[in-house]
């Protein structure tokens, strides 16, 4: 079983504010015994051969990824796309035609944090978009009091979609709290096929309520900053 995180962010994400670099995260992933990792930056496809080589030396396979923002007509939510057939970010967000451009035989579409508070969760558009979705994300921000993953779990069970555990990492201390075990060989096509077939398991541990509150407040602040930046562009 491979230990995988399909959804992380680092300082190289131009639309986020993260205090650690891609190399920092690779180092941490190696310490935590991860086999594969994806940088899924906001509407930014990020890949560098030097990082691939660095991760390989650490025993980690880097999976190409992006976290796309859907158009307002599709609700404005986020989908993590692993191994996209790359298309530039459309003005106003991704429409259904753009999703077709992104999809390939070896790509994986993950509904990112679908029921978390905020404008970038799929929420009520999750079910209508399920024909495009290969897996539903179970993310780190949860404990016995607050758990925004419950509806995601119910939807996955109801519609027979696999659940994948991801950190959506913005703080290094939280990396490794939630991840996916994938029954696959250590290659991109094998991992994609295994998740699509449901050969994966979520591993997670709760985090303190105060930490959840701080991270949600940070997310709101970052989203306001993104809107200012986008309006300037």
Secondary structure, DSSP 4 states (H G I P E B T S, - for coil): -EEEEEEE--TT-TTS--SS-HHHHHHHHHHTT-SEEEE-BBTB----HHHHHHHHHTT-EEEEEEEEEB-GGGTS-EEEEES----PPPTTSB-HHHHHHH--TT-EEEETTTTSSSTTS-TTHHHHHGGG-SEEEEES-B-SS-BTTHHHHHHHHHHTPEEEEE--BSSGGGTTSEEEEE-S-SSHHHHHHHHHTT-EEEEE----HHHHHHHHHHHHHHHHHHHHHHHH-
